[in-house]
Amino acid sequence: MAIRLPRIVNSKKVPKGYFAVYVGENQKRFLIPVWFLNHPLFQDLLGMSQEEFGYSHPTGGLTIPCNENTFLKVTSRMY
């Protein structure tokens, strides 16, 4: 089974079944499958985001307050 990491996309379009999150100091944009929302590891990331930003995110999108490497390590465990 191949591991598919979140996709980095420059386009503003988000394909059906995905949503965009912004990660790290440079606010790199990743497209995440919507089923991640039910995963306990991703829910922990959402909790961190809520503690840091509340419900007002600086980019206008969902911002995850961790570095990119940590984000990739966590999300790679969800598959």
PDB file of N, CA, C and O in Angstrom:
ATOM      1  N   MET A   1       0.841  -1.174   0.000  1.00  0.00           N
ATOM      2  CA  MET A   1       0.000   0.000   0.000  1.00  0.00           C
ATOM      3  C   MET A   1       0.886   1.237   0.000  1.00  0.00           C
ATOM      4  O   MET A   1       1.778   1.364   0.839  1.00  0.00           O
ATOM      5  N   ALA A   2       0.650   2.131  -0.918  1.00  0.00           N
ATOM      6  CA  ALA A   2       1.426   3.366  -1.020  1.00  0.00           C
ATOM      7  C   ALA A   2       0.870   4.407  -0.057  1.00  0.00           C
ATOM      8  O   ALA A   2      -0.338   4.474   0.170  1.00  0.00           O
ATOM      9  N   ILE A   3       1.751   5.205   0.497  1.00  0.00           N
ATOM     10  CA  ILE A   3       1.351   6.297   1.379  1.00  0.00           C
ATOM     11  C   ILE A   3       1.195   7.547   0.538  1.00  0.00           C
ATOM     12  O   ILE A   3       2.122   7.953  -0.163  1.00  0.00           O
ATOM     13  N   ARG A   4       0.024   8.154   0.608  1.00  0.00           N
ATOM     14  CA  ARG A   4      -0.220   9.401  -0.115  1.00  0.00           C
ATOM     15  C   ARG A   4      -0.230  10.536   0.884  1.00  0.00           C
ATOM     16  O   ARG A   4      -1.092  10.599   1.761  1.00  0.00           O
ATOM     17  N   LEU A   5       0.723  11.424   0.747  1.00  0.00           N
ATOM     18  CA  LEU A   5       0.797  12.582   1.636  1.00  0.00           C
ATOM     19  C   LEU A   5      -0.119  13.678   1.129  1.00  0.00           C
ATOM     20  O   LEU A   5      -0.521  13.666  -0.034  1.00  0.00           O
ATOM     21  N   PRO A   6      -0.452  14.631   1.997  1.00  0.00           N
ATOM     22  CA  PRO A   6      -1.261  15.766   1.545  1.00  0.00           C
ATOM     23  C   PRO A   6      -0.610  16.446   0.346  1.00  0.00           C
ATOM     24  O   PRO A   6       0.615  16.499   0.236  1.00  0.00           O
ATOM     25  N   ARG A   7      -1.432  16.954  -0.535  1.00  0.00           N
ATOM     26  CA  ARG A   7      -0.932  17.580  -1.746  1.00  0.00           C
ATOM     27  C   ARG A   7      -0.693  19.065  -1.531  1.00  0.00           C
ATOM     28  O   ARG A   7      -1.470  19.754  -0.871  1.00  0.00           O
ATOM     29  N   ILE A   8       0.404  19.537  -2.107  1.00  0.00           N
ATOM     30  CA  ILE A   8       0.700  20.966  -2.104  1.00  0.00           C
ATOM     31  C   ILE A   8       0.235  21.486  -3.456  1.00  0.00           C
ATOM     32  O   ILE A   8       0.672  21.003  -4.501  1.00  0.00           O
ATOM     33  N   VAL A   9      -0.649  22.468  -3.430  1.00  0.00           N
ATOM     34  CA  VAL A   9      -1.234  22.950  -4.672  1.00  0.00           C
ATOM     35  C   VAL A   9      -1.213  24.471  -4.692  1.00  0.00           C
ATOM     36  O   VAL A   9      -1.578  25.120  -3.711  1.00  0.00           O
ATOM     37  N   ASN A  10      -0.789  25.024  -5.798  1.00  0.00           N
ATOM     38  CA  ASN A  10      -0.767  26.477  -5.942  1.00  0.00           C
ATOM     39  C   ASN A  10      -2.098  27.024  -6.451  1.00  0.00           C
ATOM     40  O   ASN A  10      -2.404  28.199  -6.249  1.00  0.00           O
ATOM     41  N   SER A  11      -2.879  26.191  -7.100  1.00  0.00           N
ATOM     42  CA  SER A  11      -4.155  26.618  -7.638  1.00  0.00           C
ATOM     43  C   SER A  11      -5.131  26.958  -6.518  1.00  0.00           C
ATOM     44  O   SER A  11      -5.070  26.366  -5.440  1.00  0.00           O
ATOM     45  N   LYS A  12      -6.016  27.890  -6.762  1.00  0.00           N
ATOM     46  CA  LYS A  12      -7.037  28.260  -5.781  1.00  0.00           C
ATOM     47  C   LYS A  12      -8.183  27.249  -5.766  1.00  0.00           C
ATOM     48  O   LYS A  12      -8.964  27.226  -4.814  1.00  0.00           O
ATOM     49  N   LYS A  13      -8.299  26.413  -6.799  1.00  0.00           N
ATOM     50  CA  LYS A  13      -9.377  25.442  -6.867  1.00  0.00           C
ATOM     51  C   LYS A  13      -9.094  24.284  -5.912  1.00  0.00           C
ATOM     52  O   LYS A  13      -7.959  23.826  -5.781  1.00  0.00           O
ATOM     53  N   VAL A  14     -10.140  23.830  -5.258  1.00  0.00           N
ATOM     54  CA  VAL A  14     -10.034  22.685  -4.362  1.00  0.00           C
ATOM     55  C   VAL A  14     -10.928  21.584  -4.927  1.00  0.00           C
ATOM     56  O   VAL A  14     -12.135  21.781  -5.069  1.00  0.00           O
ATOM     57  N   PRO A  15     -10.345  20.419  -5.253  1.00  0.00           N
ATOM     58  CA  PRO A  15     -11.160  19.342  -5.813  1.00  0.00           C
ATOM     59  C   PRO A  15     -12.194  18.821  -4.812  1.00  0.00           C
ATOM     60  O   PRO A  15     -12.020  18.941  -3.599  1.00  0.00           O
ATOM     61  N   LYS A  16     -13.237  18.259  -5.329  1.00  0.00           N
ATOM     62  CA  LYS A  16     -14.281  17.671  -4.496  1.00  0.00           C
ATOM     63  C   LYS A  16     -13.647  16.615  -3.591  1.00  0.00           C
ATOM     64  O   LYS A  16     -12.830  15.808  -4.035  1.00  0.00           O
ATOM     65  N   GLY A  17     -14.035  16.634  -2.326  1.00  0.00           N
ATOM     66  CA  GLY A  17     -13.517  15.659  -1.374  1.00  0.00           C
ATOM     67  C   GLY A  17     -12.273  16.121  -0.633  1.00  0.00           C
ATOM     68  O   GLY A  17     -11.707  15.358   0.150  1.00  0.00           O
ATOM     69  N   TYR A  18     -11.837  17.356  -0.865  1.00  0.00           N
ATOM     70  CA  TYR A  18     -10.650  17.918  -0.220  1.00  0.00           C
ATOM     71  C   TYR A  18     -10.985  19.281   0.373  1.00  0.00           C
ATOM     72  O   TYR A  18     -11.994  19.896   0.030  1.00  0.00           O
ATOM     73  N   PHE A  19     -10.111  19.741   1.276  1.00  0.00           N
ATOM     74  CA  PHE A  19     -10.180  21.114   1.750  1.00  0.00           C
ATOM     75  C   PHE A  19      -8.752  21.606   1.961  1.00  0.00           C
ATOM     76  O   PHE A  19      -7.826  20.811   2.119  1.00  0.00           O
ATOM     77  N   ALA A  20      -8.589  22.916   1.959  1.00  0.00           N
ATOM     78  CA  ALA A  20      -7.258  23.510   2.065  1.00  0.00           C
ATOM     79  C   ALA A  20      -6.939  23.865   3.510  1.00  0.00           C
ATOM     80  O   ALA A  20      -7.798  24.335   4.256  1.00  0.00           O
ATOM     81  N   VAL A  21      -5.673  23.628   3.890  1.00  0.00           N
ATOM     82  CA  VAL A  21      -5.156  24.085   5.178  1.00  0.00           C
ATOM     83  C   VAL A  21      -3.827  24.777   4.913  1.00  0.00           C
ATOM     84  O   VAL A  21      -3.162  24.512   3.911  1.00  0.00           O
ATOM     85  N   TYR A  22      -3.451  25.665   5.822  1.00  0.00           N
ATOM     86  CA  TYR A  22      -2.197  26.398   5.713  1.00  0.00           C
ATOM     87  C   TYR A  22      -1.328  26.010   6.901  1.00  0.00           C
ATOM     88  O   TYR A  22      -1.781  26.001   8.046  1.00  0.00           O
ATOM     89  N   VAL A  23      -0.062  25.688   6.606  1.00  0.00           N
ATOM     90  CA  VAL A  23       0.817  25.109   7.625  1.00  0.00           C
ATOM     91  C   VAL A  23       2.169  25.807   7.633  1.00  0.00           C
ATOM     92  O   VAL A  23       2.706  26.162   6.583  1.00  0.00           O
ATOM     93  N   GLY A  24       2.711  25.998   8.830  1.00  0.00           N
ATOM     94  CA  GLY A  24       4.081  26.495   8.985  1.00  0.00           C
ATOM     95  C   GLY A  24       4.197  27.999   8.892  1.00  0.00           C
ATOM     96  O   GLY A  24       3.226  28.714   8.646  1.00  0.00           O
ATOM     97  N   GLU A  25       5.437  28.459   9.101  1.00  0.00           N
ATOM     98  CA  GLU A  25       5.713  29.900   9.074  1.00  0.00           C
ATOM     99  C   GLU A  25       5.410  30.522   7.726  1.00  0.00           C
ATOM    100  O   GLU A  25       4.970  31.669   7.651  1.00  0.00           O
ATOM    101  N   ASN A  26       5.644  29.763   6.650  1.00  0.00           N
ATOM    102  CA  ASN A  26       5.420  30.295   5.308  1.00  0.00           C
ATOM    103  C   ASN A  26       3.999  30.070   4.808  1.00  0.00           C
ATOM    104  O   ASN A  26       3.677  30.390   3.663  1.00  0.00           O
ATOM    105  N   GLN A  27       3.140  29.509   5.684  1.00  0.00           N
ATOM    106  CA  GLN A  27       1.738  29.268   5.346  1.00  0.00           C
ATOM    107  C   GLN A  27       1.600  28.478   4.048  1.00  0.00           C
ATOM    108  O   GLN A  27       0.847  28.866   3.154  1.00  0.00           O
ATOM    109  N   LYS A  28       2.336  27.362   3.950  1.00  0.00           N
ATOM    110  CA  LYS A  28       2.237  26.506   2.775  1.00  0.00           C
ATOM    111  C   LYS A  28       0.849  25.886   2.739  1.00  0.00           C
ATOM    112  O   LYS A  28       0.341  25.420   3.759  1.00  0.00           O
ATOM    113  N   ARG A  29       0.246  25.884   1.573  1.00  0.00           N
ATOM    114  CA  ARG A  29      -1.123  25.398   1.398  1.00  0.00           C
ATOM    115  C   ARG A  29      -1.105  23.917   1.024  1.00  0.00           C
ATOM    116  O   ARG A  29      -0.426  23.512   0.081  1.00  0.00           O
ATOM    117  N   PHE A  30      -1.859  23.117   1.776  1.00  0.00           N
ATOM    118  CA  PHE A  30      -2.000  21.695   1.516  1.00  0.00           C
ATOM    119  C   PHE A  30      -3.470  21.386   1.274  1.00  0.00           C
ATOM    120  O   PHE A  30      -4.346  22.011   1.871  1.00  0.00           O
ATOM    121  N   LEU A  31      -3.737  20.427   0.404  1.00  0.00           N
ATOM    122  CA  LEU A  31      -5.091  19.934   0.215  1.00  0.00           C
ATOM    123  C   LEU A  31      -5.212  18.613   0.955  1.00  0.00           C
ATOM    124  O   LEU A  31      -4.423  17.691   0.749  1.00  0.00           O
ATOM    125  N   ILE A  32      -6.211  18.539   1.816  1.00  0.00           N
ATOM    126  CA  ILE A  32      -6.404  17.428   2.723  1.00  0.00           C
ATOM    127  C   ILE A  32      -7.720  16.731   2.391  1.00  0.00           C
ATOM    128  O   ILE A  32      -8.724  17.405   2.162  1.00  0.00           O
ATOM    129  N   PRO A  33      -7.741  15.394   2.360  1.00  0.00           N
ATOM    130  CA  PRO A  33      -9.022  14.704   2.149  1.00  0.00           C
ATOM    131  C   PRO A  33      -9.978  14.985   3.314  1.00  0.00           C
ATOM    132  O   PRO A  33      -9.554  15.043   4.468  1.00  0.00           O
ATOM    133  N   VAL A  34     -11.251  15.157   3.012  1.00  0.00           N
ATOM    134  CA  VAL A  34     -12.217  15.497   4.063  1.00  0.00           C
ATOM    135  C   VAL A  34     -12.333  14.408   5.122  1.00  0.00           C
ATOM    136  O   VAL A  34     -12.703  14.703   6.258  1.00  0.00           O
ATOM    137  N   TRP A  35     -12.032  13.171   4.786  1.00  0.00           N
ATOM    138  CA  TRP A  35     -12.150  12.113   5.791  1.00  0.00           C
ATOM    139  C   TRP A  35     -11.147  12.291   6.928  1.00  0.00           C
ATOM    140  O   TRP A  35     -11.314  11.689   7.989  1.00  0.00           O
ATOM    141  N   PHE A  36     -10.105  13.109   6.730  1.00  0.00           N
ATOM    142  CA  PHE A  36      -9.161  13.413   7.818  1.00  0.00           C
ATOM    143  C   PHE A  36      -9.886  14.044   9.012  1.00  0.00           C
ATOM    144  O   PHE A  36      -9.445  13.901  10.152  1.00  0.00           O
ATOM    145  N   LEU A  37     -10.987  14.734   8.753  1.00  0.00           N
ATOM    146  CA  LEU A  37     -11.705  15.428   9.825  1.00  0.00           C
ATOM    147  C   LEU A  37     -12.168  14.480  10.927  1.00  0.00           C
ATOM    148  O   LEU A  37     -12.328  14.899  12.073  1.00  0.00           O
ATOM    149  N   ASN A  38     -12.382  13.230  10.601  1.00  0.00           N
ATOM    150  CA  ASN A  38     -12.828  12.243  11.589  1.00  0.00           C
ATOM    151  C   ASN A  38     -11.678  11.523  12.280  1.00  0.00           C
ATOM    152  O   ASN A  38     -11.913  10.773  13.228  1.00  0.00           O
ATOM    153  N   HIS A  39     -10.458  11.727  11.840  1.00  0.00           N
ATOM    154  CA  HIS A  39      -9.316  11.014  12.402  1.00  0.00           C
ATOM    155  C   HIS A  39      -8.851  11.695  13.695  1.00  0.00           C
ATOM    156  O   HIS A  39      -8.704  12.917  13.728  1.00  0.00           O
ATOM    157  N   PRO A  40      -8.616  10.911  14.768  1.00  0.00           N
ATOM    158  CA  PRO A  40      -8.200  11.507  16.050  1.00  0.00           C
ATOM    159  C   PRO A  40      -6.913  12.332  15.963  1.00  0.00           C
ATOM    160  O   PRO A  40      -6.804  13.350  16.646  1.00  0.00           O
ATOM    161  N   LEU A  41      -5.944  11.931  15.153  1.00  0.00           N
ATOM    162  CA  LEU A  41      -4.706  12.715  15.028  1.00  0.00           C
ATOM    163  C   LEU A  41      -4.987  14.082  14.416  1.00  0.00           C
ATOM    164  O   LEU A  41      -4.431  15.086  14.859  1.00  0.00           O
ATOM    165  N   PHE A  42      -5.846  14.127  13.402  1.00  0.00           N
ATOM    166  CA  PHE A  42      -6.167  15.410  12.782  1.00  0.00           C
ATOM    167  C   PHE A  42      -7.022  16.257  13.716  1.00  0.00           C
ATOM    168  O   PHE A  42      -6.903  17.482  13.726  1.00  0.00           O
ATOM    169  N   GLN A  43      -7.874  15.619  14.494  1.00  0.00           N
ATOM    170  CA  GLN A  43      -8.670  16.362  15.459  1.00  0.00           C
ATOM    171  C   GLN A  43      -7.773  17.020  16.505  1.00  0.00           C
ATOM    172  O   GLN A  43      -8.086  18.104  16.995  1.00  0.00           O
ATOM    173  N   ASP A  44      -6.655  16.368  16.850  1.00  0.00           N
ATOM    174  CA  ASP A  44      -5.680  17.002  17.746  1.00  0.00           C
ATOM    175  C   ASP A  44      -5.090  18.257  17.109  1.00  0.00           C
ATOM    176  O   ASP A  44      -4.921  19.275  17.780  1.00  0.00           O
ATOM    177  N   LEU A  45      -4.775  18.185  15.802  1.00  0.00           N
ATOM    178  CA  LEU A  45      -4.255  19.362  15.096  1.00  0.00           C
ATOM    179  C   LEU A  45      -5.304  20.475  15.074  1.00  0.00           C
ATOM    180  O   LEU A  45      -4.973  21.649  15.244  1.00  0.00           O
ATOM    181  N   LEU A  46      -6.554  20.106  14.867  1.00  0.00           N
ATOM    182  CA  LEU A  46      -7.629  21.111  14.872  1.00  0.00           C
ATOM    183  C   LEU A  46      -7.755  21.762  16.248  1.00  0.00           C
ATOM    184  O   LEU A  46      -8.012  22.961  16.351  1.00  0.00           O
ATOM    185  N   GLY A  47      -7.575  20.973  17.297  1.00  0.00           N
ATOM    186  CA  GLY A  47      -7.614  21.525  18.651  1.00  0.00           C
ATOM    187  C   GLY A  47      -6.500  22.524  18.876  1.00  0.00           C
ATOM    188  O   GLY A  47      -6.713  23.565  19.498  1.00  0.00           O
ATOM    189  N   MET A  48      -5.296  22.213  18.369  1.00  0.00           N
ATOM    190  CA  MET A  48      -4.172  23.148  18.468  1.00  0.00           C
ATOM    191  C   MET A  48      -4.493  24.445  17.731  1.00  0.00           C
ATOM    192  O   MET A  48      -4.194  25.539  18.210  1.00  0.00           O
ATOM    193  N   SER A  49      -5.103  24.302  16.567  1.00  0.00           N
ATOM    194  CA  SER A  49      -5.461  25.464  15.762  1.00  0.00           C
ATOM    195  C   SER A  49      -6.485  26.326  16.493  1.00  0.00           C
ATOM    196  O   SER A  49      -6.372  27.552  16.498  1.00  0.00           O
ATOM    197  N   GLN A  50      -7.477  25.698  17.104  1.00  0.00           N
ATOM    198  CA  GLN A  50      -8.507  26.440  17.826  1.00  0.00           C
ATOM    199  C   GLN A  50      -7.913  27.161  19.029  1.00  0.00           C
ATOM    200  O   GLN A  50      -8.293  28.295  19.319  1.00  0.00           O
ATOM    201  N   GLU A  51      -6.974  26.508  19.740  1.00  0.00           N
ATOM    202  CA  GLU A  51      -6.332  27.162  20.884  1.00  0.00           C
ATOM    203  C   GLU A  51      -5.507  28.373  20.456  1.00  0.00           C
ATOM    204  O   GLU A  51      -5.500  29.400  21.133  1.00  0.00           O
ATOM    205  N   GLU A  52      -4.815  28.243  19.331  1.00  0.00           N
ATOM    206  CA  GLU A  52      -3.926  29.310  18.860  1.00  0.00           C
ATOM    207  C   GLU A  52      -4.689  30.464  18.227  1.00  0.00           C
ATOM    208  O   GLU A  52      -4.396  31.628  18.499  1.00  0.00           O
ATOM    209  N   PHE A  53      -5.669  30.146  17.381  1.00  0.00           N
ATOM    210  CA  PHE A  53      -6.318  31.176  16.573  1.00  0.00           C
ATOM    211  C   PHE A  53      -7.793  31.394  16.893  1.00  0.00           C
ATOM    212  O   PHE A  53      -8.391  32.355  16.409  1.00  0.00           O
ATOM    213  N   GLY A  54      -8.379  30.531  17.690  1.00  0.00           N
ATOM    214  CA  GLY A  54      -9.820  30.603  17.887  1.00  0.00           C
ATOM    215  C   GLY A  54     -10.503  30.241  16.578  1.00  0.00           C
ATOM    216  O   GLY A  54     -10.109  29.283  15.913  1.00  0.00           O
ATOM    217  N   TYR A  55     -11.504  30.989  16.215  1.00  0.00           N
ATOM    218  CA  TYR A  55     -12.195  30.710  14.959  1.00  0.00           C
ATOM    219  C   TYR A  55     -11.918  31.779  13.915  1.00  0.00           C
ATOM    220  O   TYR A  55     -12.628  31.875  12.913  1.00  0.00           O
ATOM    221  N   SER A  56     -10.892  32.580  14.147  1.00  0.00           N
ATOM    222  CA  SER A  56     -10.494  33.615  13.205  1.00  0.00           C
ATOM    223  C   SER A  56      -9.071  33.307  12.742  1.00  0.00           C
ATOM    224  O   SER A  56      -8.111  33.508  13.485  1.00  0.00           O
ATOM    225  N   HIS A  57      -8.947  32.824  11.526  1.00  0.00           N
ATOM    226  CA  HIS A  57      -7.641  32.432  11.002  1.00  0.00           C
ATOM    227  C   HIS A  57      -7.070  33.533  10.120  1.00  0.00           C
ATOM    228  O   HIS A  57      -7.785  34.110   9.301  1.00  0.00           O
ATOM    229  N   PRO A  58      -5.770  33.829  10.285  1.00  0.00           N
ATOM    230  CA  PRO A  58      -5.159  34.957   9.574  1.00  0.00           C
ATOM    231  C   PRO A  58      -5.201  34.847   8.056  1.00  0.00           C
ATOM    232  O   PRO A  58      -5.233  35.870   7.372  1.00  0.00           O
ATOM    233  N   THR A  59      -5.202  33.636   7.513  1.00  0.00           N
ATOM    234  CA  THR A  59      -5.191  33.476   6.060  1.00  0.00           C
ATOM    235  C   THR A  59      -6.593  33.460   5.472  1.00  0.00           C
ATOM    236  O   THR A  59      -6.760  33.473   4.253  1.00  0.00           O
ATOM    237  N   GLY A  60      -7.597  33.431   6.336  1.00  0.00           N
ATOM    238  CA  GLY A  60      -8.957  33.295   5.849  1.00  0.00           C
ATOM    239  C   GLY A  60      -9.331  31.830   5.690  1.00  0.00           C
ATOM    240  O   GLY A  60     -10.504  31.500   5.516  1.00  0.00           O
ATOM    241  N   GLY A  61      -8.336  30.949   5.750  1.00  0.00           N
ATOM    242  CA  GLY A  61      -8.548  29.510   5.689  1.00  0.00           C
ATOM    243  C   GLY A  61      -8.071  28.881   6.983  1.00  0.00           C
ATOM    244  O   GLY A  61      -7.592  29.579   7.877  1.00  0.00           O
ATOM    245  N   LEU A  62      -8.196  27.600   7.085  1.00  0.00           N
ATOM    246  CA  LEU A  62      -7.786  26.881   8.281  1.00  0.00           C
ATOM    247  C   LEU A  62      -6.261  26.848   8.378  1.00  0.00           C
ATOM    248  O   LEU A  62      -5.587  26.374   7.464  1.00  0.00           O
ATOM    249  N   THR A  63      -5.721  27.352   9.487  1.00  0.00           N
ATOM    250  CA  THR A  63      -4.279  27.399   9.717  1.00  0.00           C
ATOM    251  C   THR A  63      -3.920  26.399  10.805  1.00  0.00           C
ATOM    252  O   THR A  63      -4.513  26.406  11.884  1.00  0.00           O
ATOM    253  N   ILE A  64      -2.944  25.538  10.518  1.00  0.00           N
ATOM    254  CA  ILE A  64      -2.473  24.553  11.485  1.00  0.00           C
ATOM    255  C   ILE A  64      -1.163  25.074  12.067  1.00  0.00           C
ATOM    256  O   ILE A  64      -0.208  25.280  11.318  1.00  0.00           O
ATOM    257  N   PRO A  65      -1.089  25.296  13.391  1.00  0.00           N
ATOM    258  CA  PRO A  65       0.083  25.918  14.005  1.00  0.00           C
ATOM    259  C   PRO A  65       1.194  24.921  14.354  1.00  0.00           C
ATOM    260  O   PRO A  65       1.502  24.705  15.526  1.00  0.00           O
ATOM    261  N   CYS A  66       1.780  24.330  13.337  1.00  0.00           N
ATOM    262  CA  CYS A  66       2.958  23.483  13.545  1.00  0.00           C
ATOM    263  C   CYS A  66       3.833  23.614  12.309  1.00  0.00           C
ATOM    264  O   CYS A  66       3.397  24.154  11.292  1.00  0.00           O
ATOM    265  N   ASN A  67       5.070  23.121  12.388  1.00  0.00           N
ATOM    266  CA  ASN A  67       5.922  23.225  11.209  1.00  0.00           C
ATOM    267  C   ASN A  67       5.520  22.167  10.181  1.00  0.00           C
ATOM    268  O   ASN A  67       4.819  21.207  10.499  1.00  0.00           O
ATOM    269  N   GLU A  68       5.971  22.361   8.965  1.00  0.00           N
ATOM    270  CA  GLU A  68       5.561  21.493   7.859  1.00  0.00           C
ATOM    271  C   GLU A  68       5.986  20.042   8.072  1.00  0.00           C
ATOM    272  O   GLU A  68       5.226  19.125   7.762  1.00  0.00           O
ATOM    273  N   ASN A  69       7.198  19.825   8.600  1.00  0.00           N
ATOM    274  CA  ASN A  69       7.676  18.454   8.812  1.00  0.00           C
ATOM    275  C   ASN A  69       6.796  17.713   9.820  1.00  0.00           C
ATOM    276  O   ASN A  69       6.458  16.548   9.610  1.00  0.00           O
ATOM    277  N   THR A  70       6.431  18.375  10.900  1.00  0.00           N
ATOM    278  CA  THR A  70       5.556  17.757  11.892  1.00  0.00           C
ATOM    279  C   THR A  70       4.206  17.437  11.276  1.00  0.00           C
ATOM    280  O   THR A  70       3.662  16.354  11.491  1.00  0.00           O
ATOM    281  N   PHE A  71       3.669  18.366  10.516  1.00  0.00           N
ATOM    282  CA  PHE A  71       2.378  18.153   9.858  1.00  0.00           C
ATOM    283  C   PHE A  71       2.434  16.939   8.935  1.00  0.00           C
ATOM    284  O   PHE A  71       1.524  16.110   8.947  1.00  0.00           O
ATOM    285  N   LEU A  72       3.479  16.830   8.147  1.00  0.00           N
ATOM    286  CA  LEU A  72       3.614  15.706   7.227  1.00  0.00           C
ATOM    287  C   LEU A  72       3.772  14.383   7.972  1.00  0.00           C
ATOM    288  O   LEU A  72       3.218  13.367   7.550  1.00  0.00           O
ATOM    289  N   LYS A  73       4.521  14.385   9.074  1.00  0.00           N
ATOM    290  CA  LYS A  73       4.681  13.171   9.873  1.00  0.00           C
ATOM    291  C   LYS A  73       3.337  12.725  10.450  1.00  0.00           C
ATOM    292  O   LYS A  73       2.992  11.545  10.398  1.00  0.00           O
ATOM    293  N   VAL A  74       2.587  13.677  10.997  1.00  0.00           N
ATOM    294  CA  VAL A  74       1.289  13.343  11.601  1.00  0.00           C
ATOM    295  C   VAL A  74       0.326  12.835  10.534  1.00  0.00           C
ATOM    296  O   VAL A  74      -0.312  11.799  10.720  1.00  0.00           O
ATOM    297  N   THR A  75       0.216  13.545   9.433  1.00  0.00           N
ATOM    298  CA  THR A  75      -0.763  13.145   8.416  1.00  0.00           C
ATOM    299  C   THR A  75      -0.362  11.854   7.710  1.00  0.00           C
ATOM    300  O   THR A  75      -1.234  11.139   7.216  1.00  0.00           O
ATOM    301  N   SER A  76       0.916  11.539   7.647  1.00  0.00           N
ATOM    302  CA  SER A  76       1.326  10.279   7.017  1.00  0.00           C
ATOM    303  C   SER A  76       0.887   9.081   7.857  1.00  0.00           C
ATOM    304  O   SER A  76       0.783   7.972   7.333  1.00  0.00           O
ATOM    305  N   ARG A  77       0.633   9.283   9.133  1.00  0.00           N
ATOM    306  CA  ARG A  77       0.167   8.197  10.017  1.00  0.00           C
ATOM    307  C   ARG A  77      -1.330   7.936   9.889  1.00  0.00           C
ATOM    308  O   ARG A  77      -1.841   6.975  10.465  1.00  0.00           O
ATOM    309  N   MET A  78      -2.030   8.770   9.148  1.00  0.00           N
ATOM    310  CA  MET A  78      -3.479   8.639   9.056  1.00  0.00           C
ATOM    311  C   MET A  78      -3.927   7.672   7.979  1.00  0.00           C
ATOM    312  O   MET A  78      -5.105   7.317   7.937  1.00  0.00           O
ATOM    313  N   TYR A  79      -3.042   7.239   7.118  1.00  0.00           N
ATOM    314  CA  TYR A  79      -3.448   6.356   6.016  1.00  0.00           C
ATOM    315  C   TYR A  79      -3.424   4.912   6.408  1.00  0.00           C
ATOM    316  O   TYR A  79      -3.739   4.046   5.592  1.00  0.00           O
TER     317      TYR A  79
END
